[in-house]
Amino acid sequence: MKKITRFRSFVLSAAFTFGALAFTACDDDSKGPVGEYARDGVLISNEGAMTKSNASVSFYNHGSRSVENESFKKVNAPLVLGDVLQHLSVHGDRAFLVMNNSGKVTVADANTLKAQAEITGMHAPRYFVALNNEKGYVTEWLGYDPTTYIYGTGRVAVVDLKTYTVTKTIPVGVQPEQLVISGGKLFVANSGGNTVSVINTATDAVETSILVNDGPNSLALDRNNVLWVSSSGLKSYNSDYSVDEENSKPGTLAKINTGSNAVISTLAFTQKAPSPSKLTLNGNRDKLYFLFNNRVYVQDVNASALPAAPLIDRGAYVPYGFYGLGVEPSTGMVYAGKAPNFSSNGWVVRYNNQSGAPVDSFQVGVAPNGFVFR
């Protein structure tokens, strides 16, 4: 664990001290967290380009209908956030920023974005989830061989959230991605294989592995405590790295009973090249949103078939088109992150959740990949 400390001139120290007091001091009438990023807005994680250390956080303010870019930098300069912001998660008053290529998780005050600590010693961390205020979990990719383009068995790091240290690592499948906690179990999607690992959160040991379609990439827990798994399907590639659709297998959405660890049903797509991803629930957790073929679809969690038509249709498949997806719990507004490439700033487009019509848009940092609604 590395505590965040930095030298300031007297003038800057005074200015930041005053700002910190203005953002964090509580008055007697306050009934919630206080800070510039505490309420009435959306934190946006901008991944940045690998090796460029230009990851950033943007903040959209509902009240002023304005966006502030480089919010983390504004509060913490000259501290650099790092290389590839893979995932931003908020638990209580803390924000956890998973820096994939920097091999760390930066911990910040969720209401002010003031950096507090760094969790280090991890290899290619991907996603974070907190069990409670004392323990969290981070997925890690391990053992990449550049000659074969193959990764080795991944692991889950167990993190002490009091000391910000890794206390244990748990071997899972290849290229573990998202994590979901339900009923004393941690479910881990192993995207480099075809399993979801199930870890007992009391013992931090793997209990079993659930067989799903190839390439499980994201997870979502609906209001029925059913775990949804999106899988890309086994893909074959051409020499230019495009998908060879004729020799590929289609993606799927699977439903898992979290009590019995049994697969309830599997819904298969007909197209082989695109892959479903970015599973996102609405506020009531009865509607599941996901990306497929550069379109946004909505799945009723009680439906037995895939939706016939998308909610948002941007036309033909475009690589790096929709890169992030979020649904605002209070309004149902759909937020889509657009990444035209990994060298220029991206955009966030907001859509009506009934008609799918665009409402507005604003520019953010490079490759917006996630949203946290405050």
Secondary structure, DSSP 8 states (H G I E B T S, - for coil): -EE------HHHHHHHHHHHHHHH---TT--S--STTSSSEEEEEE---TTTT--EEEEEETTTTEEESSHHHHHHTTS---S-EEEEEEETTEEEEEETTTTEEEEEETTT--EEEEE-S-SSEEEEEESSSSEEEEEE----BTTTTB--EEEEEEEETTTTEEEEEEEEEESEEEEEEETTEEEEEETTTTEEEEEETTTTEEEEEEE-SS-EEEEEE-TTSEEEEEE-----B-TTS-B-GGG----EEEEEETTTTEEEEEEE-S-SSS--EEEEE-TTS-EEEEEETTEEEEEETT-SS--SS-SEE-SS--TTSEEEEEE-TTT--EEEEE-S-SSS--EEEEE-TTT--EEEEEE-SSSEEEEEE-
